[in-house]
Amino acid sequence: MKMDVLVVGAGFSGSVVAERLARRGLEVLLIDKRPHIGGNAYDTPDRYGVLMHPYGPHIFHTNAPRVAEYLSQFTDWRPYEHHVLAKVGEQFVPIPINIDTVNRVYDLKLTEETIQAFYDRVRQPRAQIRTSEDVVINAVGQDLYEKFFRGYTRKQWGLDPSELSASVAARIPTRTNHDDRYFTDTFQKMPLHGYTKMFGRMLDHRRIHVEVGVDFFAIQQKVRASHIVFTGPLDAYFGYCYGKLPYRSIRFEHEHLANTLRYQPVGTVNFPNDYDFTRITEFKHLTGQQHTGTSIVREYPQSEGDPYYPIPRPENELLLKKYQALAAKESKVTFVGRLGQYRYYNMDQCVGAALKTAEEIANAMVPQAALKATVKPAVSATQQARAGS
């Protein structure tokens, strides 16, 4: 096998890099060990015809115009704002915590003028914010911490919030208004025909060659590429020579409910204190699909299985630095993405990092004289049609 660039992994990071490099005139081989493109964002109809996400719900949102504009080349969009409820006792209340959450849990009548005083009264200030427990108790106190955060975190991460870096809890805000959207980004939409269709259009380029069901480590010695972009686990690339970087995995339990138009009132319901699963997502909320039945997924976090979430703890950062030192010596390999960089990235962050990475690689590999001589990048028939629509 010979090509300019081998990209390992056909998820967001790998696909974006492959598309950008192909547009710059480089021949790209994109491989993935799974039998499909799209990585964890892959979606497909289940056997009942409901479009679902096999690897859990993926809701797109971003504040980065560049990312939204880039992806809009490959998909039309469906407006969608994600709403989440949490089961606390016998109630289902909005999460992140807002005025309505507090009022319903404590049977109060707080307003935007009085909610902050409530938080100030119940919060327990921490002199230093080091852990996720510190973040939450410092903001909303012990009782709301116990009701909403501690049990969910223990299930999700297999650790108490006091054992996790502050960055985990910092992702979930506490609100002083009635906004019950899970995200507040300026761009909140879902690919109109699904993620897989979007990836297919992104990779529809004559300089991109896609092979799925291919394990990089099985073909590594046969590859002849000027550069490798690796989006798999960083520690796996180096044979786990310093030990494994810890991840949390998830077991997904999918279920179809025939003759059920709606299973739950919102896209996702969290269960911080009940059951072994953390949440239930109903896909028709996300996709807007019309169907006589509905399909849901329950998520059971676990320690073994495919790596999904890097575990942010100080000792893991120390181990990461050892692997980063090895990566820095690999002049012909670039590591990118959640697994390649061991970072808890959202999808838009993966796209942003991949765009930057692709630009750096292309600038290094494509001579400036060749760039000036390029009149027009190669564009597939599909992309030409979309550009003219």
C-alpha positions as CSV (number, residue, x, y, z in Angstrom):
1,M,0.0,0.0,0.0
2,K,1.3,3.4,-0.9
3,M,-0.3,6.8,-0.4
4,D,0.5,10.3,0.9
5,V,-1.4,10.0,4.1
6,L,-2.8,7.1,6.1
7,V,-5.6,8.2,8.4
8,V,-6.5,5.7,11.1
9,G,-10.1,6.1,12.3
10,A,-13.2,7.2,10.3
11,G,-14.9,9.2,13.0
12,F,-15.1,13.0,13.2
13,S,-11.4,13.6,13.6
14,G,-10.2,11.2,11.0
15,S,-12.9,12.0,8.4
16,V,-12.3,15.8,8.7
17,V,-8.6,15.4,8.3
18,A,-9.0,13.1,5.3
19,E,-11.4,15.5,3.6
20,R,-9.2,18.5,4.1
21,L,-6.0,16.8,3.0
22,A,-7.7,15.4,-0.1
23,R,-8.9,18.9,-1.0
24,R,-5.2,20.0,-0.8
25,G,-4.2,17.5,-3.4
26,L,-3.0,14.6,-1.2
27,E,-3.9,11.0,-1.7
28,V,-5.5,9.6,1.5
29,L,-6.2,6.1,2.6
30,L,-8.8,6.2,5.5
31,I,-9.2,3.0,7.5
32,D,-11.4,1.9,10.4
33,K,-11.5,-1.4,12.2
34,R,-15.3,-1.1,12.5
35,P,-17.4,-2.2,9.5
36,H,-18.6,1.4,8.9
37,I,-17.6,5.0,8.8
38,G,-18.7,7.7,11.3
39,G,-17.0,6.3,14.4
40,N,-19.2,6.7,17.5
41,A,-21.4,9.1,15.7
42,Y,-22.5,6.4,13.2
43,D,-26.3,6.1,12.9
44,T,-28.4,3.6,11.2
45,P,-32.0,2.4,11.0
46,D,-32.7,-0.5,13.4
47,R,-34.6,-3.5,12.2
48,Y,-37.8,-1.7,12.8
49,G,-36.9,1.2,10.6
50,V,-36.2,3.7,13.4
51,L,-33.0,5.8,12.9
52,M,-30.9,5.2,16.0
53,H,-27.4,5.7,17.3
54,P,-25.8,2.4,18.2
55,Y,-23.1,4.0,20.4
56,G,-25.4,6.3,22.3
57,P,-26.9,9.7,21.5
58,H,-24.9,12.3,19.7
59,I,-26.4,15.8,19.8
60,F,-24.6,18.4,17.8
61,H,-24.0,21.9,19.2
62,T,-21.3,24.5,18.8
63,N,-20.4,28.1,19.3
64,A,-17.8,27.9,16.6
65,P,-19.1,29.4,13.3
66,R,-16.1,27.8,11.4
67,V,-17.1,24.4,12.5
68,A,-20.8,24.8,11.7
69,E,-20.0,26.3,8.3
70,Y,-17.6,23.5,7.5
71,L,-20.0,20.7,8.3
72,S,-22.8,22.5,6.4
73,Q,-21.0,21.7,3.2
74,F,-22.0,18.1,3.7
75,T,-25.5,18.1,5.3
76,D,-28.7,20.1,5.6
77,W,-29.8,20.6,9.2
78,R,-32.8,20.0,11.4
79,P,-33.3,22.5,14.3
80,Y,-33.1,20.6,17.6
81,E,-32.5,21.8,21.2
82,H,-31.9,19.0,23.6
83,H,-33.9,18.8,26.8
84,V,-33.0,16.5,29.7
85,L,-35.0,15.6,32.8
86,A,-33.6,14.0,36.0
87,K,-35.6,11.6,38.2
88,V,-35.3,12.8,41.8
89,G,-37.6,10.9,44.1
90,E,-40.8,10.6,42.3
91,Q,-40.3,13.8,40.3
92,F,-38.8,14.4,36.8
93,V,-37.2,17.8,36.9
94,P,-35.0,19.8,34.5
95,I,-31.2,19.3,34.4
96,P,-29.0,21.4,34.4
97,I,-30.5,22.8,37.6
98,N,-32.5,25.9,37.0
99,I,-35.2,27.9,38.9
100,D,-37.9,25.4,38.0
101,T,-35.7,22.5,39.3
102,V,-35.2,24.1,42.6
103,N,-38.9,25.2,43.0
104,R,-40.2,21.7,42.2
105,V,-37.8,19.9,44.4
106,Y,-38.3,22.1,47.4
107,D,-41.8,23.4,46.7
108,L,-40.7,27.0,46.5
109,K,-41.6,30.0,44.4
110,L,-38.2,31.5,43.6
111,T,-37.7,34.0,40.7
112,E,-34.8,35.3,38.8
113,E,-34.5,37.9,41.4
114,T,-34.4,35.5,44.4
115,I,-32.7,32.3,43.1
116,Q,-29.1,33.5,43.6
117,A,-29.9,34.3,47.2
118,F,-31.1,30.7,47.6
119,Y,-27.9,29.3,46.1
120,D,-25.8,31.6,48.3
121,R,-27.6,30.3,51.3
122,V,-27.2,26.6,50.6
123,R,-23.8,26.6,49.0
124,Q,-20.8,25.5,51.1
125,P,-17.8,27.6,49.9
126,R,-14.6,25.7,49.3
127,A,-11.3,27.6,49.6
128,Q,-9.8,25.5,46.8
129,I,-11.7,23.9,43.9
130,R,-9.8,20.8,43.0
131,T,-12.4,18.1,42.5
132,S,-15.8,17.7,41.0
133,E,-17.3,17.5,44.5
134,D,-15.7,20.9,45.3
135,V,-17.3,22.4,42.2
136,V,-20.8,21.3,43.0
137,I,-20.9,21.8,46.7
138,N,-19.3,25.2,46.3
139,A,-22.1,26.2,43.9
140,V,-25.3,24.5,45.3
141,G,-24.5,22.8,48.6
142,Q,-24.7,19.3,49.9
143,D,-28.4,18.4,49.4
144,L,-28.5,19.2,45.6
145,Y,-25.1,17.6,45.3
146,E,-26.5,14.4,46.8
147,K,-29.8,14.5,44.8
148,F,-28.3,15.2,41.3
149,F,-24.6,14.6,41.1
150,R,-23.1,12.1,43.5
151,G,-25.0,9.0,42.4
152,Y,-24.9,9.8,38.7
153,T,-21.1,10.4,38.9
154,R,-20.4,7.2,40.8
155,K,-22.3,5.3,38.1
156,Q,-20.8,7.2,35.1
157,W,-17.2,7.2,36.2
158,G,-17.0,4.4,38.8
159,L,-15.5,7.0,41.2
160,D,-16.8,9.4,43.7
161,P,-16.9,13.1,42.6
162,S,-14.2,13.7,45.3
163,E,-11.9,11.5,43.2
164,L,-12.5,13.3,39.9
165,S,-10.9,16.5,38.5
166,A,-13.0,19.6,38.7
167,S,-13.3,19.7,34.9
168,V,-16.0,17.0,34.9
169,A,-18.6,18.8,37.0
170,A,-17.6,22.2,35.5
171,R,-19.2,21.0,32.2
172,I,-22.7,21.2,33.8
173,P,-23.8,24.7,34.8
174,T,-26.1,25.9,37.5
175,R,-28.7,28.4,36.1
176,T,-30.4,31.4,37.6
177,N,-33.2,31.5,35.0
178,H,-35.9,29.2,33.5
179,D,-33.8,28.0,30.6
180,D,-34.3,24.2,30.5
181,R,-32.1,23.5,27.4
182,Y,-29.3,21.2,28.1
183,F,-27.0,23.2,25.8
184,T,-27.0,27.0,25.2
185,D,-24.8,27.1,22.1
186,T,-25.7,29.4,19.3
187,F,-25.8,26.5,16.8
188,Q,-27.9,23.6,17.9
189,K,-29.0,21.3,15.0
190,M,-29.0,17.7,13.9
191,P,-28.0,16.5,10.5
192,L,-31.2,16.3,8.6
193,H,-30.6,12.8,7.1
194,G,-28.3,11.6,9.9
195,Y,-24.6,11.5,10.7
196,T,-23.7,8.6,8.4
197,K,-25.1,10.4,5.4
198,M,-23.1,13.4,6.3
199,F,-19.9,11.4,6.7
200,G,-20.6,9.7,3.3
201,R,-20.7,13.1,1.6
202,M,-17.6,14.3,3.4
203,L,-15.6,11.3,2.2
204,D,-17.0,11.3,-1.4
205,H,-13.8,12.5,-3.0
206,R,-11.6,10.8,-5.6
207,R,-8.5,11.2,-3.6
208,I,-9.9,9.5,-0.5
209,H,-9.9,5.7,-0.4
210,V,-11.9,4.2,2.4
211,E,-11.4,0.7,3.8
212,V,-13.5,-0.5,6.8
213,G,-13.0,-3.6,8.8
214,V,-9.3,-3.0,8.7
215,D,-7.1,-3.1,11.9
216,F,-4.2,-0.7,11.6
217,F,-1.9,-2.9,13.7
218,A,-2.6,-5.8,11.3
219,I,-1.4,-3.9,8.3
220,Q,1.1,-1.5,9.9
221,Q,4.1,-3.1,8.4
222,K,2.6,-3.1,4.9
223,V,1.8,0.5,4.8
224,R,3.9,2.9,2.8
225,A,2.7,6.4,3.7
226,S,4.5,9.7,4.0
227,H,2.5,10.6,7.0
228,I,0.1,8.8,9.4
229,V,-2.8,10.5,11.3
230,F,-3.8,8.3,14.2
231,T,-7.1,8.8,16.0
232,G,-7.1,5.6,18.0
233,P,-5.9,5.3,21.6
234,L,-2.6,6.9,22.1
235,D,-1.4,4.2,24.5
236,A,-2.4,1.5,22.1
237,Y,-0.1,3.0,19.4
238,F,2.9,2.5,21.7
239,G,1.9,-1.0,22.8
240,Y,0.8,0.2,26.3
241,C,4.5,0.4,27.2
242,Y,3.8,2.5,30.3
243,G,0.5,0.8,31.1
244,K,-3.1,1.6,29.9
245,L,-4.6,5.0,30.1
246,P,-7.9,4.6,32.0
247,Y,-11.2,4.9,30.2
248,R,-14.8,4.4,31.0
249,S,-16.8,2.3,28.6
250,I,-20.6,1.9,28.2
251,R,-22.9,-1.1,27.5
252,F,-25.8,0.0,25.4
253,E,-29.2,-1.7,25.8
254,H,-31.4,-0.9,22.9
255,E,-35.1,-1.6,22.9
256,H,-37.9,-1.0,20.4
257,L,-41.5,-0.3,21.6
258,A,-44.0,-1.2,19.0
259,N,-47.2,1.0,18.7
260,T,-45.7,3.6,21.1
261,L,-45.4,7.1,19.6
262,R,-43.5,8.5,22.6
263,Y,-41.8,6.8,25.5
264,Q,-40.8,9.9,27.4
265,P,-41.5,13.6,27.1
266,V,-37.9,14.7,26.3
267,G,-34.9,13.3,24.4
268,T,-33.0,12.1,27.5
269,V,-34.0,11.2,31.1
270,N,-31.2,10.9,33.7
271,F,-31.4,8.5,36.7
272,P,-28.9,9.8,39.2
273,N,-30.1,7.6,42.1
274,D,-32.1,4.8,40.7
275,Y,-31.2,1.7,38.6
276,D,-27.9,0.6,37.3
277,F,-28.2,2.7,34.1
278,T,-27.5,6.4,34.0
279,R,-29.9,7.5,31.4
280,I,-32.5,6.6,28.7
281,T,-32.6,8.4,25.3
282,E,-35.4,8.2,22.8
283,F,-34.1,8.7,19.3
284,K,-37.2,10.1,17.6
285,H,-36.9,13.3,19.7
286,L,-33.4,13.8,18.2
287,T,-34.2,12.9,14.6
288,G,-37.8,14.1,14.2
289,Q,-38.6,10.8,12.5
290,Q,-42.2,9.8,12.1
291,H,-42.8,6.1,13.0
292,T,-45.6,4.0,14.5
293,G,-43.2,2.7,17.1
294,T,-40.2,4.1,19.0
295,S,-36.7,3.0,19.9
296,I,-34.8,3.8,23.1
297,V,-31.4,3.1,24.6
298,R,-30.3,2.6,28.2
299,E,-26.7,3.3,29.1
300,Y,-24.8,1.1,31.6
301,P,-21.3,2.6,32.3
302,Q,-18.6,0.0,32.9
303,S,-14.8,-0.3,33.2
304,E,-14.2,-2.8,30.4
305,G,-15.0,-2.5,26.8
306,D,-14.5,0.1,24.0
307,P,-12.8,3.3,25.3
308,Y,-15.3,6.1,25.4
309,Y,-14.5,8.6,28.2
310,P,-10.9,9.5,29.3
311,I,-11.0,9.6,33.1
312,P,-9.7,13.0,34.2
313,R,-7.6,12.5,37.3
314,P,-4.1,13.9,38.2
315,E,-2.4,10.5,38.1
316,N,-3.8,9.9,34.6
317,E,-2.4,13.2,33.4
318,L,1.0,12.1,34.6
319,L,0.7,8.9,32.7
320,L,-0.5,10.8,29.6
321,K,2.6,13.0,29.7
322,K,4.8,10.0,29.3
323,Y,2.9,9.0,26.2
324,Q,2.9,12.5,24.9
325,A,6.7,12.6,25.2
326,L,6.9,9.5,22.9
327,A,4.4,11.0,20.5
328,A,6.5,14.2,20.2
329,K,9.3,12.0,18.8
330,E,7.1,10.6,16.0
331,S,7.8,13.2,13.3
332,K,5.7,11.3,10.7
333,V,2.7,10.6,12.9
334,T,0.1,13.0,14.2
335,F,-2.2,12.1,17.0
336,V,-5.6,13.7,17.1
337,G,-9.1,13.2,18.6
338,R,-10.5,12.1,21.9
339,L,-8.5,8.9,22.0
340,G,-5.4,10.2,20.2
341,Q,-5.1,13.1,22.6
342,Y,-6.8,11.5,25.6
343,R,-9.2,14.5,25.9
344,Y,-12.9,14.7,26.8
345,Y,-13.8,16.5,23.5
346,N,-17.3,17.3,22.3
347,M,-18.0,16.6,18.6
348,D,-17.4,20.2,17.6
349,Q,-14.1,20.3,19.5
350,C,-13.0,17.2,17.5
351,V,-13.9,19.0,14.3
352,G,-12.1,22.2,15.3
353,A,-9.0,20.3,16.3
354,A,-9.0,18.2,13.1
355,L,-9.4,21.3,10.9
356,K,-6.3,22.8,12.6
357,T,-4.3,19.6,12.4
358,A,-5.1,19.1,8.7
359,E,-4.0,22.6,7.9
360,E,-0.7,22.1,9.6
361,I,-0.1,18.7,7.9
362,A,-1.0,20.1,4.4
363,N,1.2,23.2,4.9
364,A,4.1,20.9,5.7
365,M,3.5,18.3,2.9
366,V,2.2,20.3,0.0
367,P,5.0,22.6,-1.6
368,Q,3.9,26.2,-1.9
369,A,4.7,26.1,-5.6
370,A,2.2,23.3,-6.1
371,L,-0.4,25.3,-4.1
372,K,0.0,28.3,-6.4
373,A,-0.3,26.0,-9.5
374,T,-3.5,24.5,-8.2
375,V,-6.3,26.2,-10.0
376,K,-9.2,24.3,-8.4
377,P,-9.3,21.4,-5.9
378,A,-10.7,18.1,-7.0
379,V,-14.4,18.0,-6.1
380,S,-16.7,15.0,-6.5
381,A,-19.9,15.0,-8.5
382,T,-21.9,14.8,-5.3
383,Q,-20.2,17.9,-3.8
384,Q,-20.6,19.8,-7.1
385,A,-24.3,19.1,-7.1
386,R,-24.7,20.2,-3.4
387,A,-22.7,23.4,-4.1
388,G,-25.1,24.3,-6.9
389,S,-28.2,23.5,-4.9
